[in-house]
Amino acid sequence: MKKLRGVCIGTGYFSHFQYEAWNRLDGVEIVAVCGTSIAKAQAICDQYKFEKAYDNLEVMLQTEKPDFIDIITPPNTHLPFCQLAIKHNVHIICQKPLAPTYEESQQIAKSGAESNIRIMVHENFRFQPWHTELKKLLNQKVIGNKLHTINLRMRMGDGWQEDAYMNRQPYFREMERLLIYETGIHFIDVFRYLIGEVTQVNARLKTLNSNIKGEDFAWVTFDFENGALGFIDASRYHESTAKNARLTFGYWQIDADGGSLRLYEDGKITIQKLGKPEQTHLYTFNDIGFAGDCVFATQKHFIECLQSNQPFMTDVSIYLKNIGIQEAIYESNEKKITINTNSKLVKDFNK
């Protein structure tokens, strides 16, 4: 099968997980990297043995004529960068958050739909190995046929310090929206992946660290089409006892009519059927890269779908629903009411 030629733009903290994963993927060759300066792009090329460095995206696209681009830059750049890629007939995998507003996200999706260009959102949480394993167990009905609840308790512990986020992603401090926009969107996607479509949400958001602008705490309830309920209790301020709070990003429990599934912060999954003791479910995962090597799994899915012409699980048109739910969460917090995700806001967004 033809080896796909890719280019990338972005040189920030998270880009290194993606560059490292691209180097391990079969059927792919990253031929160039673009940064805000030649020096930054060249540093990436030197580290990961890529050939060419650029500081101008359009020049890179015109010169290299790649099959795809990986956009690993801040959200405010995604719309113009996607439009440039579409102009040059280049398929796209684009980091989340997809855009600063839902209108811009919709515009990205519309631009792709009006062309022959395919766009996948780099939403890697559903590709974490424990989430794919939970999905298998749910499909096998190991805890019954009727889902009751899904609960997540997240404690990151990286947001209480006076200089919170400065060591990794300092721009977090200036974001007007933080926890739900940057991290909670992952959980929205996993909830939909595991349980189904969301019909309404109710949210309370707070900023606990006075040195930042956005929210760092969230309580959000979810209603699902199948009658199940969900709850996110998330804080970047308070700490976990886990050795690595960034592995599973929290403790998860799913209850159904026949028992419970639990995901612990070390990646352990257990099954407890009603009236029976909790049993460890044996499965394997690689504790390399980011969060169980989910970046590699995400990019592998992108390449396999490009080569086979199969749909992306996180195609931009599907991902729009996540952003609609995100917007409903912020509206619920602002108005202090439950928001129906089939409201005009989300309906208009998903046209």
N, C-alpha and C positions, 0 to 999 in steps of 0.2 A: 504494500500500500504506500502511496505517495507520502513522503515526509513533509509535514506542514511547516512553512516558514513563518515565524512570528517576530514581532517587534514589541517593545514595552516602553511605557513612559511612566516615570516616577522613580524617585531615589530615596524615599523616606523609610521610616522604621519598619513598617510591615512589608515593604517591597522585598526585603531580603528573604522572607519565608517563600515568596512566590518565585524569586529567581532560583533559589536552591531547589525548589520542586520542579521547575522547568528543566533543570539540568538532569533530573532523574527520569524524566518522562521519555518513553520511546515514541518515535514517530513525530518528533518535534525538534526544530532547530531555531533557537532565538538568534537572529542575525544582527540585531541592533537595539540600542537602548537610548532613549531621549531623556534629558534632564533639564533643569533650569539653567544649568551651565555645562559646558563641555567637560570641565573638571569633575563634576559630580557624576555625569554619565560615564566618563572614562574610568572612574574609580570602580563603578559597578562592573564594567566590562573587564577590567583587570582582575577583580575578585572572582568573577564567575566564568571567565574565559569566553566572553562574547566578543564579536569581531569589531563592531563599529559603534562609535558614540556620536550623538547629535544633541544640539540644543534648540532645534527647530522641528516641530512635529511634522509640518507639511513637507518640509524638505526630506525628512526621513521616509515618509510614506511615498513620495514621488520617486525617490531613489531606490528604495528597497523593494517596493511592490509586494508587500507580504500577504500571506493568506489571512492573518489575523493580528490583532493588537490586544495587548493586556494593558488596560488603563488603571494605574495604581497611584492616583493623584487625589487631591482634595475634591470634595463633592462639587464645589462651584466651577470646576473645570470640566466636569463630565459631559455636559450638554455640548459645548463647542468642540471638545475632542471627539465625541461620538459623531457629530455632524461632519467633521473632517474625515474621519475614517469611512463613513458612509459615502462621502464625495469621492473617495479613492477606492471604493469597492472592497473594503477590508472588513472582515467579520470581527466581532468585538466581545471580549470578556471584560467587564467593568466592575471595579470595586464598589462596595456599599460604604456609606450611604449613597444612594444612586444620584441624588441631587439635593440642593438646599430646600426645594419646595416640591409639593406634589405636582404642581403645574409643569415644572421643568422635567420631572420624571416622566410625566405623561407625554411631553414633547419628545423625549428621547425614544420612548416606545413608538410613538407615531412616526417618527423619522425612519426607524427601522422597518416598520410595517409597510411604509410607502416605497421601500427599496427591496432589493434582494439580499440585504445584509441581515445576518442573524446576530442577536445580542443576548448574551447571558450575563446575569448579575453574579458576581463572585460572592455568593452567600454560602460560606463554608460550614456553618454550624450543623446543618442537616446532614453533612457528609462526615461529621465526627463519628467514629466507629461505634460508640455506644448508642448514638441515636439511630443509626442504621440497624443495629442489633435489636433495639427496642421495637423498631418498626417491624422487623421480622417476627418477633414474638407476638406482637399485636395481630399481625396478619394470620399467625398460626392459632389465634384465639386461646393462648395458654392461660389467660386469666378470665376467660369468658367471652360472651358475645356482645354484651352491652357495656359500653364505656361510661363510667360515672364521673371521674375527675382526673385532672392533671394539675400537679402543683410543683412549682419551682421556688426554691429558696437560695438566693445568691448573695454572697458576702465577699466582695473583692478585696477590701482592705487597702486599696491603693489610693484612696481619696480623702483621708482624714487629715493628712499632713498639711502644714502651712504651704509647702511647695509641691502640693499634690500634682501628679502627672508630668512634672517638669523633666523627670529622667527618661521618659519614654515618648509621650505624645503631648507636649506642652500646649498645643493649640486647643486641647480639651478645656483648658481653663477659661477660654474666651467664648466658648460655644454657648449660645442662648438656650439651646436644647442639647442635653448630653445623654443621660442614661437611656431613655427610650429611643432616641434618634440614633445613637451610636452603638448601643449594646442591646437594648430591648428589641430592636428590629430583628435580631437573630432569634430571639425567643418566640416572637410572633410567627416567624417562618417555621420553627420547629413544632410549635403547637399545631399549626395547620398541617404540617407533614405527618405528625403522629395521630392527631385526633380528628381533624376535619375542618370545615369552614366555620368561621366565627360569625355570629349574628349580632352580638352586642357586647359592649365593654363598659366598665365603670372604673375610674382611675383617680388616685390621689398621689400627687407628686410633690416632692420637697427638695430644697437645697439645704443640706446640712452643713456643708463647708462654706463659710462666708467668703472664702478667698476665690471662689469660682462663680461663674454666672449661671450655669445651667443646673438642672435637677440631678441629684446623685442618689435619690431614693424614690422607689415606686411601689405602690400597692395597686395591682390591676386585677380585676375579675373579668372573666370571659364566659360568654354563653356560646355553645356550639350548635350547629344545625341538628346534630344527632341527639341532643338533649344533655350532653355532658357539660360540665362546668370546669373552668380553669382558674388558676390563681398564680400570679407572680408577686413574690415578696423579695424585692431586689434592692441592694445597697452597695454602692462603691465605697461608702464611708466606713462601715463597720467591717470587722475582720472575721475570717474563717479559721477554723483549727486545721484545715487541710494543709498538707505539705505543699501542694501547688494549687492555689485557688483558681488558676487559669487553665486547668486541665479540662474538667467538665463544666466549669463556671457555676457550679452549684449542686445542690441535692435535689433530685427529681423523684416524684412518686406518681404513679398512674394506678388508679383504682377502677375495677370493673366488677361485674356481678359475680365473678368467680374468684376474685382475689386481687393481689397487688403486684406491680413491678416497681422496684426501687433502683435508682442509679445513685451511687455514692460518689463522693468527690475524688476518689482515687480510681474511678472508672469501673469499679465492681458493680455488677448487676445481680439483683436477687429476685426470686419469684416466691411469693407466699400465697398459696391457694387457701381459700377459706377453710378454717379448721385444721390447717397443716402448719408445720414450722417453716420459717423462712429458709430457702435453699439458694446457695450461690449458683448462678448460671455461668457456665464456663464458655468463654469465648476469648479470642486473642485480639490485641491491637498493638500497634507500634507507638511507643511513647517517644516519638521523634518529631522534629519540626514543630508546628503549632497545633496544640490540642488534638493529639492522636493522629497527626499527619493529615489533617483534614484539608489543608491547602493542596497537597498532592492529589488527594481524592477528587477535589473540586475541579482542578485543572485537567485531570485525567478524564473526567466526565465530559468536560467541554470539548476536548480533542476527539474523544470517541464519538460524540454526537455530530461533530463537524464531519468526521470521516464517513459516518454511516447515514448521515442526513436524518438522524432521529431527533425528537424534540428535547430541548434542555429542560431539566426539572425546574430550574430557576430562570427560565426564559423571561425576558423583561415584561412581556405581556401578562405572565402569571404573577410576577413579583409585584406588580402594581397593587394587587390586593393587600399585600403586606403593608404597603405605604398608606393605603386607605385606612387600614386598621390603626396604624401609627397615628394618623391624623385624628381619628376618632378618640384615641386615648388622650391626646392633648386637649381636644375639645371637651371631653368629659371632665378633665381636671379643671379646666378654666370655668366651665359652667356648673360644676359640681352636680352633674346629672349623668344617668346612664345614656349612652349613645348607641343607637341602632346602626350597625355597620352597613345596612341597606338603605341608609338615609340618603338624601339628595347629594350630600358631600361626596360619599363614596360612589354612588351611582354615576354622578357626573365624571368623577375621576376615572372610572373604569370603562367609559364609552370608547 
